Amino acid sequence: MDSPSDDFSAPVMQLPDDCLLCIFQHLDCGPDRESFGLTCRRWLQIQNLNRRSLQFQCSLTMLNISSLSQNNTQISTFQLYRLLNRFQQLESLSLSGCTELPDSGLALLPPHGSKLQSLNLDCCFRITDNGLSFVASGCSSLVILSLYRCNVTDYGLEALSNSCVALEDLNLSYCPRISDYGIRTISQKCRHLRAIRISYCRNLTGAGFQGCSQTLTYLEADSCRLEPNGIRSILSGGGLEYLSVCNLTWCIHVDGLVAISVGFAAKLRVLNFRFSRTIGDNCIMAIAKGCPLLQEWNLALCHGVMIGGWESIASHCHNLKTLHVNRCRNLCDRGLQALRTGCKCLSILYITRCSQISAVALEIFKLARGNVEVKEEEIMCICPQGAFRF
C-alpha cells in the first residue's frame, strides 16, 4: 500500500511547469523559496529559471576600498560560467569587489546576458576595454551599469554606446583614463541617459556633454577639471535636476559656473558646491536668481561667499528647503539675519563651526524660525530617493 505521502506527492509531481512556476512565485517566505529546489531536479530547474538577481558574497554593498584587503572571497571564471549557465533569466548581476576577475570572465555574457538590465562591476580592477566589449555585445538591454574604478578608456565607452543604447544610469567615477571623447559617444548615442557619475575623472572638461538629451537629470562631477564651455555643455540638455560639483579647487575656471544661471538650469533642484572655496558672490547671486526651483544647496566650506551672496540667497531662493553652510568662514551675523528673514520655505539648516556667527545670532534665528530644524552637524547633499534613484 502506498504511504500517505506518496498519495499526496504524485498529483503534485504531475503538474505542468507553468503551474509549478506559479506556485513558486506565490511563495512569500524566503526560506521556502530557497528550499523549493531541494525537492527534485525538476523543481530546482523551476527555481533557477525564476531567479532574476545574483550578487556574490564578495560584492560590495558600500564602496569601501579599505574592506577589499580583508575580502578573500573571489569568483573564478569557471564559477561564473557555471552560475550563468544555471541562472539564465538574470536581470541583475553584481560582481562588485571581484578584484581579480579578468576580462575573459565577461566573455560569458554574450550568450547569457541578453536579459540583463543591471550590471555592477565596481572595483573590478582587471576589467579593461576588452571586458567592456563583451558587455556591449552581450547585454543590449542594459539600463544600469556601474564601472567604478574600472580600467576602461574611451574605446570601451564607444563600443558600449554602439550597442547599449537603452542605458539610463552609468557610473564612471574614478575611471581616470576616459576623456571628453568617450563621454561624447555616450551622451550622443544613449539618448535615454538619466544619471551619470564622473567624479574624479580629471581628464574631463565637460565638453563631451554638448547636445546631451533632456532626459539627463542627475550628474555627479566632483573634482573634475570643468571649464566654462564644459559647464555650458553639461547644462545644454536643459533637464538637469541634480548637480554635484564638489571640490572645485580642481576646476580651471570657477567663474564658468555663472553659466548655471543662464536659463539651462531652470529645473535644477539640488546643487552641491561643497568644498568649493573659490566660488564668490557673483556666481552665487547669478545662480540664486536663475534657479527658481532650487530646493537644496550645499555651500559647506565655500569661504568665498560673502554678505552679498547670503542676501541674494535669502531674497531669491523662494523654494529652498535645505541649506548647508558648515564651516563657511564668511557667514556672519548679518548673513544669518538675511537667511532668517528670507528663504520662507527653509526647513533644514546645517550649520557648524561658522566662526563669525555669534551664539546670540544663532539663538535669535532659532527663536524666529521655529519651523526650521537647525542641525549643528555635517552631512553630504541629500539625494531625493523618488526623483533620482532608478
C-alpha positions in Angstrom: 0.0 0.0 0.0 1.3 3.5 -0.9 2.1 5.7 2.0 0.0 8.9 2.6 3.0 11.0 1.4 3.1 9.1 -1.9 -0.6 9.7 -2.4 -0.1 13.4 -1.8 3.0 13.9 -3.9 2.1 12.0 -7.1 -0.5 14.6 -8.3 1.8 17.5 -7.4 4.6 15.9 -9.4 2.3 15.7 -12.4 1.6 19.4 -12.5 2.9 21.2 -15.6 5.9 23.6 -15.3 3.7 26.7 -15.6 1.7 25.6 -12.5 4.8 24.9 -10.6 6.2 28.3 -11.6 3.0 29.9 -10.4 3.3 28.1 -7.0 7.0 29.2 -6.7 6.1 32.8 -7.5 3.5 32.9 -4.8 5.9 31.8 -2.0 6.4 34.9 0.1 8.8 33.3 2.6 12.5 33.5 1.8 13.4 30.1 3.3 10.5 28.4 1.4 11.7 29.9 -1.9 15.3 28.8 -1.2 14.3 25.2 -0.3 11.9 24.8 -3.2 14.6 23.5 -5.5 15.6 20.8 -2.9 12.6 18.7 -3.8 13.9 17.3 -7.1 15.8 18.4 -10.2 12.7 19.5 -12.0 11.7 21.8 -9.1 15.3 23.0 -9.0 15.1 24.0 -12.6 11.9 25.9 -12.0 13.7 27.8 -9.2 16.7 28.5 -11.3 14.7 29.8 -14.2 12.8 32.2 -11.9 15.9 33.8 -10.4 16.3 37.4 -11.5 19.1 38.7 -9.4 22.5 37.4 -8.4 25.1 39.0 -6.1 28.2 37.3 -5.0 29.5 37.1 -1.4 32.4 39.3 -2.3 30.2 42.0 -3.7 30.4 45.4 -2.0 27.2 46.8 -0.6 29.1 50.0 0.1 32.1 51.3 -1.8 34.7 51.0 0.9 38.0 50.4 -0.7 39.7 49.6 2.6 37.5 46.5 3.0 38.9 44.9 -0.1 42.1 43.9 1.6 40.0 41.9 4.1 37.9 40.2 1.5 39.5 36.9 0.5 36.5 35.6 -1.4 36.9 35.8 -5.2 34.9 34.4 -8.1 36.8 32.5 -10.8 35.9 32.4 -14.5 34.8 28.8 -14.1 32.5 29.5 -11.2 30.9 32.4 -13.1 30.4 30.2 -16.1 28.6 27.6 -14.0 26.3 30.1 -12.3 25.4 31.9 -15.6 24.5 28.6 -17.1 22.4 27.8 -14.1 20.6 31.1 -13.9 19.7 32.0 -17.5 17.0 34.6 -16.8 19.0 37.1 -14.7 18.1 40.7 -15.0 20.5 42.0 -12.3 24.1 40.8 -11.7 26.6 42.3 -9.2 30.3 41.4 -9.5 31.4 44.4 -7.4 34.5 43.6 -5.4 35.7 40.8 -7.7 39.1 42.5 -7.9 40.8 39.6 -9.7 38.1 38.9 -12.3 39.7 39.1 -15.7 38.2 40.3 -19.0 37.8 36.7 -20.0 35.2 36.2 -17.2 32.9 38.6 -19.0 33.2 36.6 -22.3 30.3 34.5 -20.9 27.9 37.5 -21.1 27.2 37.4 -24.9 25.4 34.0 -24.7 23.8 34.7 -21.3 23.4 38.4 -20.8 20.6 39.3 -23.2 18.1 39.9 -20.4 20.5 41.7 -18.1 19.2 45.2 -17.2 21.6 46.0 -14.3 25.3 45.1 -14.1 27.7 46.2 -11.3 31.4 45.9 -11.9 32.6 48.2 -9.1 36.3 47.7 -8.2 36.8 45.0 -10.8 40.3 46.4 -11.3 41.3 44.0 -14.0 38.4 44.8 -16.3 39.5 46.8 -19.4 38.1 47.7 -22.7 38.2 44.1 -23.8 35.8 43.1 -21.0 33.6 46.0 -21.7 33.4 44.9 -25.4 31.8 41.6 -24.1 29.3 43.6 -22.1 28.5 45.7 -25.2 28.0 42.6 -27.4 26.0 40.6 -24.9 23.9 43.0 -22.8 22.0 45.1 -25.3 19.1 45.5 -22.8 21.3 47.1 -20.1 19.8 50.0 -18.3 22.1 50.4 -15.3 25.9 49.9 -15.5 28.5 50.7 -12.8 32.2 50.8 -13.7 33.5 52.5 -10.6 37.3 52.2 -10.6 37.5 50.0 -13.7 40.4 50.3 -16.1 38.4 51.4 -19.1 39.0 54.0 -21.8 37.2 55.9 -24.5 37.3 52.9 -26.8 35.4 50.8 -24.4 32.8 53.5 -23.9 32.5 53.9 -27.7 31.7 50.1 -28.1 29.3 50.4 -25.2 27.4 53.3 -26.7 27.0 51.5 -30.1 25.2 48.6 -28.5 23.7 49.6 -25.1 21.5 52.4 -26.3 18.9 51.8 -23.6 21.4 52.9 -20.8 19.8 55.2 -18.2 22.2 55.1 -15.3 26.0 55.0 -15.7 28.7 55.2 -13.1 32.2 56.1 -14.3 33.6 57.6 -11.1 37.4 57.1 -10.6 37.9 55.9 -14.2 40.9 58.2 -14.9 41.6 57.1 -18.5 38.4 58.4 -20.0 38.2 61.8 -21.7 35.5 64.1 -23.2 35.5 61.9 -26.4 34.2 58.9 -24.5 31.6 61.0 -22.8 30.5 62.4 -26.1 29.9 59.0 -27.6 27.7 58.0 -24.6 25.8 61.3 -24.5 25.1 61.3 -28.2 24.0 57.7 -28.7 22.5 56.8 -25.3 19.6 59.2 -25.6 17.7 57.7 -22.6 20.5 58.5 -20.2 19.1 59.9 -16.9 22.0 59.7 -14.5 25.8 59.7 -14.9 28.7 59.9 -12.3 32.1 61.0 -13.5 33.6 62.2 -10.2 37.5 62.2 -10.0 37.8 61.7 -13.8 40.3 64.6 -14.0 40.7 64.4 -17.8 37.2 65.6 -18.3 36.3 69.3 -19.0 32.6 68.6 -19.5 32.7 69.4 -23.3 31.6 65.9 -24.2 28.1 66.6 -22.9 27.3 69.2 -25.6 23.9 68.3 -27.1 23.1 65.8 -24.4 19.5 64.5 -24.1 17.0 66.4 -22.0 16.4 63.1 -20.1 19.7 63.7 -18.3 18.6 64.8 -14.8 21.4 63.6 -12.5 25.1 64.4 -12.7 27.9 63.9 -10.2 31.2 65.5 -11.3 33.2 66.1 -8.1 36.8 67.0 -8.5 36.7 67.2 -12.3 38.6 69.9 -14.2 35.5 71.6 -15.6 35.8 74.5 -18.0 33.2 77.2 -18.7 32.4 75.7 -22.1 32.1 72.3 -20.4 29.7 73.5 -17.8 27.5 75.0 -20.5 27.7 71.7 -22.3 26.6 69.8 -19.2 23.6 72.1 -18.9 22.8 72.0 -22.7 20.1 69.4 -22.4 18.0 71.6 -20.2 16.7 68.8 -18.0 19.3 68.7 -15.1 17.7 68.5 -11.7 20.7 67.3 -9.5 24.2 68.6 -10.0 27.2 67.8 -7.7 30.4 69.6 -8.4 32.2 69.4 -5.1 35.8 70.4 -4.6 36.0 73.0 -7.4 39.6 73.9 -6.3 40.4 71.5 -9.1 38.2 73.5 -11.5 40.2 75.5 -14.0 37.7 78.4 -14.3 35.3 78.6 -11.4 33.7 81.7 -12.8 32.3 79.5 -15.6 29.7 78.3 -13.0 27.8 81.5 -13.8 26.6 79.5 -16.8 24.3 77.7 -14.4 22.2 80.8 -14.2 21.6 81.5 -17.9 18.4 79.5 -18.4 19.6 76.0 -19.0 19.4 75.1 -15.3 15.9 76.3 -14.7 14.8 72.8 -13.5 17.7 72.4 -11.0 16.5 71.3 -7.6 19.7 70.0 -5.8 23.1 71.7 -6.1 26.2 70.6 -4.3 29.2 73.0 -4.2 30.7 71.5 -1.0 34.4 72.4 -0.5 34.5 74.9 -3.4 36.4 77.6 -1.6 36.9 79.9 -4.5 33.2 80.4 -5.5 32.3 84.1 -5.0 29.3 86.3 -4.7 28.9 86.9 -8.4 28.4 83.2 -9.0 26.1 82.7 -6.0 24.0 85.7 -6.9 23.6 84.6 -10.5 22.5 81.1 -9.6 20.1 82.3 -6.9 18.3 84.4 -9.5 18.5 81.8 -12.3 17.4 78.6 -10.5 13.9 79.3 -9.1 13.2 75.6 -8.3 16.3 75.0 -6.2 15.3 73.0 -3.1 18.7 72.0 -1.6 22.0 73.8 -1.8 25.2 72.6 -0.2 27.7 75.5 0.4 29.7 73.9 3.1 33.3 75.2 3.2 32.5 77.8 0.5 34.7 80.5 2.1 34.3 82.9 -0.9 30.6 83.6 -0.2 30.2 87.0 1.4 27.3 89.0 2.6 26.1 89.8 -0.9 25.8 86.1 -1.6 23.8 85.3 1.5 21.5 88.2 1.0 20.8 87.1 -2.6 20.0 83.5 -1.5 17.6 85.0 1.1 15.9 87.2 -1.5 15.6 84.8 -4.5 15.6 81.2 -3.3 11.9 81.0 -2.5 11.7 77.2 -2.8 14.9 76.4 -0.9 14.2 73.8 1.8 17.6 72.6 2.8 20.8 74.7 3.1 24.3 73.6 4.2 26.6 76.3 5.5 29.0 74.3 7.6 32.4 75.9 8.2 31.7 78.9 5.9 34.2 81.4 7.2 32.5 84.5 5.9 28.9 83.7 7.0 28.4 86.4 9.7 25.5 87.5 11.9 24.3 89.8 9.2 24.2 87.0 6.6 22.4 84.7 9.1 19.9 87.5 9.7 19.2 87.7 5.9 18.6 84.0 5.8 16.3 84.3 8.8 14.1 86.9 7.2 14.2 85.3 3.7 14.0 81.7 2.4 10.4 81.3 3.6 10.3 77.6 2.7 13.6 76.7 4.5 13.0 73.7 6.8 16.6 72.4 7.5 19.8 74.4 8.1 23.1 72.6 8.6 25.4 74.9 10.4 28.5 74.2 12.4 31.9 75.8 13.0 31.0 79.1 11.4 33.5 81.3 13.4 31.8 84.6 12.6 28.3 83.5 13.8 27.7 84.5 17.4 25.8 82.4 19.8 23.2 85.2 20.3 22.6 85.4 16.5 22.1 81.7 16.3 19.6 81.7 19.2 17.7 84.5 17.6 17.5 82.5 14.4 16.1 79.5 16.2 13.5 81.6 18.1 12.4 83.5 15.0 12.3 80.4 12.7 11.0 77.7 14.9 9.9 75.8 11.8 13.5 75.4 10.7 15.4 72.4 12.1 18.9 73.7 12.9 21.4 70.8 12.7 24.8 71.6 14.1 26.4 68.7 12.2 27.9 68.0 8.7 26.3 65.8 6.1 26.7 65.5 2.3 24.0 66.7 -0.1 20.9 64.6 0.3 19.6 62.9 -2.9 15.8 62.7 -3.0 15.0 59.0 -3.3 12.0 59.3 -5.5 13.5 61.6 -8.1 16.9 60.3 -8.6 17.2 56.6 -7.7 16.4 54.2 -10.5 
